[in-house]
């Protein structure tokens, strides 16, 4: 591991807005009361990388609480440090494997989930790793509140089509869907937040796919 990564790992261990591994388990079901100290809606960004989306959303919506989740601490460092430097108190970061999410969030604790440019895991053998695979959709159902929603932004057309298939198979409710976000009517200030990777894709004139879906009450 390089010296810069080691420095970042050491630094995030001192950040009050970063929870690593078992540290976050004590907040299950009580993130708002234990950490944020308010009853505002809780929003997750999964596979958040540098936390650009979570931080940008926290700036736009001070009346909501945000948690960026990723396993790579050297990436989380950037978002957490920016939040501390700017005094953004409604965003935190959790360093865990997303497969373990049910150990960190209680039933119906979460209002929204964002998945922004995840690894598409294109190999058939890695389907279970896709963040919109049936096993992950079942996890989201457990932690989302009634009328909670999931957002997916991806440049990967195959992952987008796969997600549509799985959403339809489970009878979920599609609220918005487009295979070319920036040529659609939906590109508002929230959906136009650009991550590092999205900027790279846009420079290559890559279309950006977006879908927003939720779980009918009868599915709970």
C-alpha positions in Angstrom: 0.0 0.0 0.0 1.4 3.4 -1.0 2.3 6.1 1.6 -0.5 8.3 0.5 -3.1 5.6 1.0 -1.6 4.8 4.4 -1.8 8.4 5.4 -5.5 8.6 4.3 -6.4 5.5 6.2 -4.7 6.9 9.3 -6.5 10.2 8.9 -10.0 8.9 8.4 -9.6 7.0 11.7 -9.7 10.4 13.4 -12.6 11.8 11.4 -15.8 12.2 13.4 -17.9 11.8 10.3 -16.5 8.4 9.3 -17.5 5.0 10.8 -15.4 2.0 10.0 -16.6 -1.6 10.0 -18.1 -2.6 13.4 -18.1 1.1 14.6 -21.3 1.7 12.6 -23.2 -1.2 14.0 -24.1 0.6 17.2 -26.1 3.1 15.1 -28.4 0.5 13.5 -31.9 1.8 13.7 -30.8 5.1 15.3 -28.5 6.9 12.9 -30.6 10.1 13.2 -30.8 10.1 17.0 -27.2 8.8 17.7 -25.2 10.8 15.1 -27.2 13.4 13.2 -29.3 14.4 16.2 -32.4 15.2 14.2 -35.4 13.3 12.7 -34.7 14.2 9.1 -35.0 11.6 6.2 -31.9 9.4 5.9 -30.4 8.9 2.4 -27.7 6.4 1.4 -25.2 6.6 -1.5 -23.9 3.1 -2.2 -20.5 2.5 -3.6 -19.9 6.2 -3.1 -16.3 6.3 -4.1 -15.0 9.8 -3.2 -18.4 10.7 -1.9 -19.0 13.4 -4.5 -22.7 12.7 -4.9 -23.4 12.4 -1.1 -21.6 15.7 -0.4 -23.3 17.5 -3.2 -26.7 16.3 -2.1 -26.0 17.3 1.5 -25.2 20.8 0.3 -28.5 21.0 -1.7 -30.7 19.4 1.0 -29.7 20.6 4.5 -33.0 19.1 5.8 -31.9 15.6 5.0 -29.2 13.3 6.3 -26.8 11.5 4.0 -24.4 8.5 4.4 -21.9 7.5 1.7 -21.0 3.8 1.8 -17.9 2.3 0.3 -15.2 -0.2 1.4 -12.2 1.8 0.1 -11.2 4.1 2.8 -8.7 6.1 0.7 -11.6 7.1 -1.5 -14.0 7.9 1.4 -11.3 10.2 2.7 -11.9 12.8 0.0 -15.6 13.2 0.7 -15.3 13.1 4.4 -12.5 15.7 4.4 -14.5 18.0 2.1 -17.5 17.8 4.4 -15.4 18.6 7.5 -13.6 21.5 5.7 -16.9 23.0 4.6 -18.7 22.3 7.8 -21.3 20.1 6.2 -22.8 18.3 9.2 -25.6 16.4 7.5 -23.3 13.8 5.8 -21.3 10.9 7.1 -19.4 8.0 5.7 -19.5 4.3 6.5 -16.7 1.9 5.4 -18.2 -1.5 5.0 -18.9 -4.1 2.3 -22.4 -3.3 1.0 -23.3 -7.0 1.3 -23.4 -6.3 5.1 -25.8 -3.4 4.9 -28.6 -5.1 7.0 -26.2 -5.2 10.0 -26.0 -1.4 9.9 -29.5 -0.2 9.1 -32.8 -1.0 10.7 -36.1 -1.9 9.1 -37.6 1.1 7.3 -34.8 3.4 8.5 -33.9 4.7 5.1 -35.8 7.1 2.8 -33.8 6.9 -0.4 -30.9 5.0 -1.9 -28.6 6.4 -4.6 -26.4 4.1 -6.7 -24.1 6.2 -8.9 -21.8 4.5 -11.5 -21.2 1.2 -9.7 -19.0 -1.5 -11.0 -21.3 -3.2 -13.5 -19.8 -6.7 -12.7 -20.4 -7.9 -16.3 -19.3 -11.5 -15.8 -22.2 -13.9 -15.4 -20.4 -15.4 -12.4 -20.5 -12.1 -10.6 -24.2 -11.3 -11.0 -24.8 -11.5 -7.3 -22.3 -8.6 -6.9 -24.4 -6.3 -9.0 -26.0 -3.7 -6.8 -29.3 -4.2 -8.5 -29.3 -8.0 -8.4 -32.3 -9.6 -6.7 -30.4 -10.2 -3.4 -29.6 -6.5 -3.1 -33.1 -5.5 -4.1 -34.4 -7.7 -1.2 -32.0 -5.9 1.2 -33.2 -2.5 0.0 -36.8 -3.5 0.6 -36.0 -4.3 4.2 -34.3 -1.0 5.1 -36.4 1.4 2.9 -39.4 3.2 4.4 -42.8 2.9 2.7 -42.6 5.0 -0.5 -38.8 4.9 -0.3 -37.0 4.9 -3.7 -33.8 3.7 -5.3 -32.0 5.8 -7.9 -29.5 4.3 -10.4 -27.2 6.3 -12.6 -24.9 4.3 -14.9 -23.0 4.6 -18.2 -23.2 0.9 -18.6 -26.1 0.0 -20.9 -26.0 -3.7 -20.0 -26.4 -3.0 -16.3 -29.2 -0.6 -17.0 -31.1 -3.2 -19.0 -30.4 -5.8 -16.4 -31.8 -3.5 -13.7 -35.0 -2.9 -15.7 -35.4 -6.6 -16.1 -35.0 -7.3 -12.4 -37.3 -4.4 -11.4 -40.0 -5.7 -13.7 -39.5 -9.3 -12.5 -40.1 -8.2 -8.9 -43.1 -6.1 -9.9 -41.5 -2.9 -8.6 -42.8 0.6 -9.4 -40.8 2.6 -12.0 -41.1 6.3 -11.4 -38.6 7.6 -14.0 -36.5 5.9 -16.7 -34.3 7.2 -19.5 -31.4 5.8 -21.5 -30.1 9.3 -22.2 -30.4 11.5 -19.2 -28.9 14.7 -20.6 -31.1 14.5 -23.7 -34.2 14.1 -21.5 -36.4 16.4 -19.5 -35.2 14.9 -16.2 -31.8 16.5 -15.9 -32.4 18.8 -13.0 -29.8 20.1 -10.6 -29.9 16.8 -8.6 -29.5 14.5 -11.5 -27.0 16.7 -13.1 -24.5 16.3 -10.3 -21.4 14.9 -12.0 -19.0 12.5 -10.3 -15.4 12.1 -11.4 -16.3 9.1 -13.5 -19.4 10.6 -15.0 -17.3 13.6 -16.2 -15.0 11.2 -18.0 -17.9 9.4 -19.6 -19.5 12.6 -20.8 -16.3 13.8 -22.4 -16.5 10.6 -24.5 -20.1 11.5 -25.4 -21.3 8.4 -23.5 -25.0 8.3 -22.8 -26.0 8.2 -19.1 -28.8 5.9 -18.1 -31.1 6.7 -15.1 -33.9 4.8 -13.4 -35.8 5.6 -10.2 -37.9 2.8 -8.7 -39.7 1.9 -5.5 -41.4 -1.0 -3.7 -45.2 -1.2 -3.7 -46.6 -1.3 -0.2 -47.8 -4.8 -0.8 -44.3 -6.0 -1.3 -43.3 -5.1 2.3 
